[in-house]
Amino acid sequence: MSVMTETIVEGKVFEPGTTGWTIEDLNDPEIERKWFAGRYEIVEGVLTIMPPAYFDGSLPMGRLIRNIERYLDRAGLPGDFAYEVDFVLTRRRVARVDVAFLTPEDRQRQEKVNAERGRRKLKYGRLLLAPTLIIESVSLGHEAHDEETKLQWYEQFGVPNYWLLNAYAKSLRCLVLDGGKYRVDHEGRDDARLRPSLFPDLVIPLEALWG
């Protein structure tokens, strides 16, 4: 993808629901300050408010991440999780990712492209390249955004692995990119035990997530 350089856009009113927004608008320090004060995305150029993160969804997500981190420690495998990060998919698509997993190679590539973009004060900045894994916690009343819109975005951008955690349906769906399209790698609900291919020998006992 092409590297976007810094451009300051002045005089824009920060009002959710308005159109014509691009990633360049966030280079305005005042707009960026307002952006970080809430939960926002740019959806096809529309400034959009994201739903609140309820404890019902964040608790299972935390347990899922701890399960994976314990596995990585036991296996001696590197990698880091990042939370609530901006992911620049196109100029008019900026997603707020619940959780992203980055390998050391992912971080190195991200650091390089961020420096080329011109944001040298930040080592990594907003995600500009596909991380190895994105996990979204499905929000009540906004299921289509995670299950359809973001799925299509991440598929088109080439995110290798996309997991959908639905605490309300007590389900986890692990998708893997195959030939440019997502297919189900593993999925289950309630007390199922999942073994996603991304992490060999990892077992996810879903019952332990719901509590």
C-alpha positions in Angstrom: 0.0 0.0 0.0 1.2 3.6 -0.5 2.6 5.6 2.4 0.4 8.5 3.4 2.4 11.6 4.4 1.3 14.1 7.1 -1.2 16.8 6.0 -3.0 19.2 8.3 -6.6 19.8 7.5 -8.1 22.9 9.3 -11.5 24.3 9.9 -13.5 21.0 10.1 -16.3 20.5 12.6 -16.0 17.3 14.6 -19.5 16.1 14.4 -20.5 12.4 14.2 -22.7 11.5 11.3 -21.0 14.1 9.0 -19.4 12.9 5.7 -16.2 13.6 3.8 -13.9 12.4 6.6 -10.5 10.9 5.7 -7.4 9.8 7.6 -5.8 13.1 6.8 -8.3 14.9 9.0 -6.8 13.2 12.0 -3.6 15.0 11.4 -5.2 18.1 12.8 -4.2 18.1 16.5 -7.5 19.4 17.7 -9.5 16.9 15.7 -7.2 14.1 16.9 -7.7 15.2 20.5 -11.5 14.9 20.1 -11.0 11.5 18.3 -9.1 10.0 21.2 -11.6 11.4 23.8 -14.3 9.0 22.5 -14.8 5.8 20.5 -14.9 6.6 16.8 -14.4 5.1 13.4 -14.5 6.5 9.8 -16.9 4.3 7.9 -16.8 5.1 4.1 -16.1 8.7 4.9 -18.7 9.1 7.7 -17.5 10.0 11.2 -19.2 7.2 13.3 -19.6 6.7 17.1 -18.7 3.2 18.2 -20.9 1.4 20.8 -19.8 1.3 24.4 -17.6 -1.6 25.6 -19.7 -3.4 28.2 -18.1 -5.5 31.0 -20.2 -8.5 29.6 -18.0 -8.5 26.5 -14.7 -7.3 27.9 -14.5 -9.9 30.6 -14.6 -12.9 28.2 -12.2 -11.1 25.9 -9.7 -10.7 28.7 -10.0 -14.3 29.6 -9.4 -15.3 26.0 -6.3 -13.2 25.7 -4.9 -14.6 29.0 -5.5 -18.1 27.7 -3.5 -17.3 24.6 -0.7 -15.5 26.5 -0.2 -18.5 28.8 0.1 -20.7 25.8 2.6 -18.4 24.2 4.7 -18.3 27.4 4.7 -22.1 27.7 5.6 -22.6 24.0 8.2 -19.9 24.1 6.6 -18.0 21.2 6.9 -14.3 20.7 4.1 -11.8 20.0 2.2 -9.0 21.5 -1.5 -7.9 21.9 -2.6 -4.3 21.3 -6.0 -3.0 22.4 -8.4 -0.4 21.0 -6.0 0.6 18.2 -6.9 2.5 15.0 -6.4 0.5 11.8 -6.1 2.5 8.6 -7.7 0.4 5.8 -8.2 3.2 3.2 -8.3 6.9 3.4 -12.0 6.8 4.2 -12.0 3.6 6.4 -10.4 3.8 9.8 -11.5 0.9 12.1 -11.2 0.8 15.8 -9.9 -2.7 16.5 -10.7 -4.4 19.8 -7.6 -6.6 19.9 -4.8 -7.1 17.5 -2.0 -9.7 17.8 1.3 -8.7 16.2 4.4 -10.9 15.7 7.9 -9.4 16.0 7.9 -9.3 12.1 4.5 -7.4 12.2 6.0 -4.8 14.6 9.1 -4.3 12.5 7.1 -3.7 9.3 4.7 -1.4 11.2 7.6 0.6 12.6 9.2 1.0 9.2 6.0 2.2 7.4 5.1 4.5 10.3 8.5 6.2 10.0 8.0 6.5 6.2 4.7 8.2 6.8 6.4 10.9 8.8 5.1 10.3 12.4 8.6 9.9 13.9 7.4 10.9 17.3 5.5 7.6 17.5 7.3 4.4 17.1 4.4 2.4 15.7 1.4 4.9 15.3 -1.9 3.7 13.9 -1.9 0.3 12.3 -1.1 0.7 8.6 -0.4 -3.0 7.8 -2.3 -6.1 8.5 -1.6 -7.7 11.8 -1.4 -11.5 12.1 -4.7 -11.6 14.0 -7.6 -9.3 14.8 -10.2 -10.2 17.4 -13.5 -8.3 17.7 -16.0 -8.5 20.5 -19.4 -8.4 18.9 -21.6 -5.6 20.3 -25.3 -5.9 21.0 -27.3 -4.2 18.3 -24.2 -3.7 16.1 -23.6 -7.3 15.2 -23.6 -6.6 11.4 -20.7 -4.1 11.7 -18.4 -6.8 13.1 -19.9 -9.8 11.3 -20.3 -8.2 7.9 -18.7 -4.8 7.4 -15.5 -5.4 9.3 -15.3 -8.9 8.0 -15.3 -7.6 4.4 -12.8 -4.8 5.3 -10.3 -7.2 6.9 -10.8 -9.7 4.1 -10.1 -7.1 1.4 -7.1 -5.8 3.3 -5.6 -9.2 3.7 -5.7 -9.8 7.5 -4.7 -13.4 7.8 -6.8 -14.3 10.8 -10.1 -12.8 12.1 -11.8 -14.0 15.2 -15.3 -13.0 16.3 -16.1 -13.3 20.1 -19.7 -13.1 20.9 -20.2 -13.1 24.7 -23.9 -12.8 24.4 -24.3 -15.9 22.2 -21.4 -17.5 24.1 -19.6 -18.3 20.8 -16.2 -17.9 19.2 -15.7 -18.0 15.4 -12.1 -18.3 14.1 -11.7 -17.3 10.4 -8.6 -17.7 8.3 -7.9 -16.0 5.0 -7.8 -18.6 2.2 -7.5 -17.5 -1.5 -8.6 -14.0 -0.6 -11.7 -15.1 1.2 -12.4 -16.0 4.8 -13.3 -19.5 5.7 -14.2 -21.0 9.1 -11.1 -22.5 10.7 -12.8 -23.4 14.0 -16.0 -22.3 15.7 -18.1 -23.3 18.7 -20.3 -22.1 21.5 -21.1 -22.8 25.2 -18.7 -25.4 26.5 -16.9 -26.3 23.2 -13.1 -26.7 23.1 -11.5 -25.0 20.1 -8.1 -25.6 18.6 -7.4 -22.8 16.1 -4.7 -23.6 13.6 -3.0 -20.2 14.1 -1.6 -21.4 17.4 -0.6 -25.1 17.2 -1.5 -27.1 20.4 -3.6 -24.2 21.8 -6.9 -25.4 23.3 -9.5 -22.8 24.1 -12.1 -24.1 26.6 -15.0 -21.7 25.8 -16.8 -22.5 29.1 -14.0 -20.8 31.0 -14.5 -17.6 29.1 -18.1 -17.0 30.1 -17.8 -17.4 33.9 
